[in-house]
Amino acid sequence: MDLQAIQSQLKSQGDSGDKSAEKAQQQAAMEDRKNQILHQILTPAALERLNRIGVVKPEEKMQLEQMLIRSAGQFSQQLGEDDLVEFLDQVRGAKKEVKVTIKRKTTQWDEDDDDDF
């Protein structure tokens, strides 16, 4: 199994010149290869966690799968659920939300003592 060939195929999924049947068959084959790689690098608990993430947030699952496949050759053993959570934090860290807090100045006219009618 050649990981680099599979990775390059995953990157070039968008060929528009193919017939729809051939394209569907190629996508199914790539999906099978992707699942094989994920089964090799993840423990069963991590695979279950990845599938649960996909139910709630499919786009995060796709990003996580791509990140795992790209770095598949770097792992010496299967990744557990804790390792998967670390990768998920990396994916979510890229989409960090900006929070804006507005603090208003108080003046002498803004005292709460004057509100007692």
Residue, then its C-alpha position, 0 to 999 in steps of 0.5 A: m500500500d503506497l500512502q503517497a499515491i493515495q494522498s495524491q489521489l485524495k488531493s486530486q478528487g475534482d477531475s471534471g472530465d470523467k464520466s459520472a459512473e467512473k467518477a463514482q467508482q473512483q470515489a468509492a475506491m478512494e473512500d475504501r483506501k482512506n478507510q483502510i489507512l484510518h483502520q491502520i493508524l487508529t485504534p477502534a476507540a479512536l475510530e468510533r470517536l471519529n465517526r461520532i464527530g462525523v455525525v455532529k460535524p462532518e466538515e471537521k471529520m473530513q479535515l481530521e481525516q485529511m490531517l491524519i492521512r497526510s501524517a500517517g507515515q509519522f506514527s510508530q503505533q496506532l493512535g488512541e482516542d487521546d491522540l485523536v482529541e489532540f488532532l481535533d484541537q489542532v483542527r479547531g484551533a485553526k478556526k478560532e473564533v474572535k470574541v469582542t467585548i465592549k466596555r462602556k465608560t461610566t460617567q457621573w450621570d450613570e450612578d445607580d443611586d439615582d434610579d430609585f424612584 
